């Protein structure tokens, strides 16, 4: 979205080139507490949304596929 501004005078720190898909992650905070949440990366760095809280991602996995319900024939879920 902002890639066209990269390397120009229009670029600023709030802009980014790429965001990843959301994934489930388990993070560990400086105090040792762990939390599982949904995050994504912005330009290859995890976007934690914790207003400066320091953490490290210790595990991640893709989100499950969206549930689409049963097929019209009444068979197995898709």
HELIX and SHEET records of a PDB file:
HELIX    1   1 UNK A    3  UNK A    5  5                                   3    
SHEET    1   A 4 UNK A  45  UNK A  47  0                                        
SHEET    2   A 4 UNK A  34  UNK A  42 -1                                        
SHEET    3   A 4 UNK A  23  UNK A  29 -1                                        
SHEET    4   A 4 UNK A  55  UNK A  62 -1                                        
END                                                                             
